Amino acid sequence: MEPEETTTLRVSYDRVAKHYVEQIFNELEHKPLDRALLDRLADDVRGSGPICDLGCGPGQVARYLSTRGVDVFGIDLSSGMVEQARQLNPGIDFRQGNMMSLEDEPESWGGVAAFYSIIHIPRDEMVDALRGLMRVLRPGGLLLVAFHLGQETIHRDEWWGEEVSIDFLMFEADELDGYLKAAGFEVEETIERDAYPDVEYPSRRAYIFARKPGSSSAASKQMPI
Ligand SMILES: C[S@@+](CC[C@H](N)C(=O)[O-])C[C@H]1O[C@@H](n2cnc3c(N)ncnc32)[C@H](O)[C@@H]1O
């Protein structure tokens, strides 16, 4: 049975899904660094398995990745978000799911883009969540995770006029680095930037590239078979 906190979060995102589309769906037009990092993820993973847009919201990251010629799909806890993603991005597969209990086949994903979705994972569950990603990633698979830098948790009871109950957790880069390593990832690079003014919430952000150990996609693509 779904824990009460998960239901509350899911229903909250269901309520704001249409507003989220209006406010955020086109955001990547104004975020050159995010596009460059997604290009890098796509170039690394292309041809070695699908990329999951994890906690996809209305699917703008999946949509961008699909324009880079990679096989992509999306998973989100909120069925309201999944409905928006399907309407906005026909041709891309989106489904409801919880990153804490992924049912996908082991080693079936080439990569993961998790943009601002781990911000809802409690600290004491983060390593388990990341171990779940390790399980579904192929050896050499690449994770790109984006989050807000900080130590605090911001709670909201109202968002765009809707009644919600959502905790937004911030993490220091070193802290997430530790969780990734504890789950078995090799951390390759951490990139930080300030918020783009007038485009997004005014927090400093971090992006981490972390890889599941094993033969890299580049190496396996060079094999003559
Ligand atoms: C802040 S939004 C980010 C959406 C999108 N990735 C973006 O960058 O705009 C967080 C999303 O993560 C989803 N989410 C939260 N917890 C999740 C979980 N345990 N499994 C899957 N999705 C989750 C929410 O439903 C929501 O759509």
The ligand as a Tripos MOL2 file, in Angstrom:
@<TRIPOS>MOLECULE
LIG
   27    29     1     0     0
SMALL
NO_CHARGES

@<TRIPOS>ATOM
      1 C1          9.5380   19.7460   -9.3980 C.3       1 LIG1
      2 S1          8.7670   18.5770  -10.4320 S.3       1 LIG1
      3 C2          9.9910   18.3730  -11.7340 C.3       1 LIG1
      4 C3          9.3670   17.9740  -13.0350 C.3       1 LIG1
      5 C4         10.3250   17.9870  -14.2210 C.3       1 LIG1
      6 N1         11.3400   16.9600  -14.0910 N.3       1 LIG1
      7 C5         10.9690   19.3440  -14.3640 C.2       1 LIG1
      8 O1         12.2160   19.4260  -14.3410 O.co2     1 LIG1
      9 O2         10.2310   20.3230  -14.5080 O.co2     1 LIG1
     10 C6          8.9410   17.0660   -9.5350 C.3       1 LIG1
     11 C7          8.2740   15.9100  -10.2380 C.3       1 LIG1
     12 O3          8.7400   14.6980   -9.6170 O.3       1 LIG1
     13 C8          7.6410   13.8400   -9.4620 C.3       1 LIG1
     14 N2          7.9670   12.9010   -8.3690 N.ar      1 LIG1
     15 C9          8.0790   13.1790   -7.0620 C.ar      1 LIG1
     16 N3          8.3930   12.0750   -6.3550 N.ar      1 LIG1
     17 C10         8.4820   11.0600   -7.2580 C.ar      1 LIG1
     18 C11         8.7450    9.6630   -7.1520 C.ar      1 LIG1
     19 N4          8.9870    9.0970   -5.9670 N.pl3     1 LIG1
     20 N5          8.7660    8.9270   -8.2740 N.ar      1 LIG1
     21 C12         8.5030    9.5040   -9.4800 C.ar      1 LIG1
     22 N6          8.2280   10.8130   -9.6380 N.ar      1 LIG1
     23 C13         8.2220   11.5890   -8.5410 C.ar      1 LIG1
     24 C14         6.4730   14.7520   -9.1800 C.3       1 LIG1
     25 O4          5.2200   14.1380   -9.4140 O.3       1 LIG1
     26 C15         6.7690   15.9210  -10.1070 C.3       1 LIG1
     27 O5          6.1710   15.7730  -11.3640 O.3       1 LIG1
@<TRIPOS>BOND
     1     1     2 1
     2     2     3 1
     3     2    10 1
     4     3     4 1
     5     4     5 1
     6     5     6 1
     7     5     7 1
     8     7     8 2
     9     7     9 1
    10    10    11 1
    11    11    12 1
    12    11    26 1
    13    12    13 1
    14    13    14 1
    15    13    24 1
    16    14    15 ar
    17    14    23 ar
    18    15    16 ar
    19    16    17 ar
    20    17    18 ar
    21    17    23 ar
    22    18    19 1
    23    18    20 ar
    24    20    21 ar
    25    21    22 ar
    26    22    23 ar
    27    24    25 1
    28    24    26 1
    29    26    27 1
@<TRIPOS>SUBSTRUCTURE
     1 LIG1         1 GROUP 0 **** ****
